[in-house]
Amino acid sequence: MSDNAKRIAFEWVDSNERRLAEISDEIWGYAELGYVEFKSAKLLANELEKHGFKVERGVAGIPTAFVGTWGKGKPVIGVMGEYDALPGLSQKAVPHKEPTKAGEPGHGCGHNIHGTSALGGAIALRYAMEKAGVKGTVKFFGCPAEEMLSGKVWMVREGVFDGVDAVLSHHPSSMNVGGLSSSNANNAVKFHFRGKTAHAAGNPEMGRSSLDAVELMNIGVNFLREHVIDKARIHYVIEEGGGQPNVVPDYARSWYYIRAPERDQLEPIYERILKIAEGAALMTETELKVEFIKGIYNKLPNKVLSDAVTANMRAIGPPEYTEEEMSFAEEVSKSISEDSKRTTLWKTKRPGWEKLMDVVMDRTVPDAWNDGEVSHGSTDVSDVSWQTPTMEFSTATYSLGTPGHSWQNVVYSGMSIGHKSLLFASKVIAATAIDFLTDPELLKAAWEELDRRKAGRTYKSPIPEDLDPPLNQWKK
Ligand SMILES: [Zn+2]
């Protein structure tokens, strides 16, 4: 039954290639930032409805979060799709740096592909289930604001993922792999200091500088670095530091990211940073307001899901590229220095990475090599991974060595190499979901692994109970 179901799913993807590429390109063109992905979310949700999914919009108090459901009863397989862009990365789909509109957002993480591969996978799966008589439910999770505001954490808090037996999603990358690395837990917090303005030369004794508070807080945190675990990462920007030197600023604001490999390693560092912020306010006689933007967990990988994804990627086979596509990719990859490519590949720790130095597009499917590694970034996929067995696999979309969140990523995500990556991923999603819908032993093994990796720890939402999602971040 499962082979027949997979064949039906692949045929659906093949005969809907053009429509899927169109949807991806449309979202690429919208390039909407987190929580304001109104057009992108609507396009995906409408398409699901066209194919018989029941769609609930505005879940977890977020207008651009939605859940599409098809089928009934157990097992329930979830597919996650993201569709938010990154600020400042506007770029045409040409092999050199050229913004469509300078300073505007762009899909530098390929989330137009992320959302569309998930859509293709979920719809293909739904037809395969219907025609091959596979029982169960498929749920499409429309997940906004992954990049900077972590929409999934709010969806998890509202119980949106409850009762789901396994979750799959796809992320564009330069390799085809069911990755097993974990990711850093993360808090993002803004510190608002309010003081008293005064003429900086005329009556400075009357002023209470909010900028002093921001700077003293940063100094405190930089001294703290000596006394945190080696693997912690703390970084900040000053978002607002006053207008001109001859006016004591009465308002200043910093934005911090605090990361550590495990959630319970992060919490004590965060507590100390809060004390430093209070200390800075005390020293400068300013008022402090702490704005919690997001908190996320470290990711729990799942080898049972990864193995299934790897097997399906090999059975389907990664895309082939035309001569034209290859020369396009070669042209783009010329913008990446050899040094930069070497560092990027070396950092993946993939066995034999040296041999990839002369390769432009990776067409291999290696076994996942990174179990036990922690990637330095953070993602809200992690919070889902504590609820149910979760796999975010990647497929080659960018030439090898392309840096993350770059204009080159925007280019590949908006042309045929990106389309091929997403069609491949849609098939992998559908095929892997069919494996788990038709083999209860696989699901059982995935859950046993999740329990083992949780090691008795329970998930507690990292966001304060009374906090609503920060929907208006871009209006400030
Ligand atoms: Zn991403």
Boltz pocket constraint, residues with backbone or C-beta under 6 A from the ligand:
constraints:
  - pocket:
      binder: B
      contacts: [[A, 109], [A, 110], [A, 111], [A, 146], [A, 171]]
      max_distance: 6.0
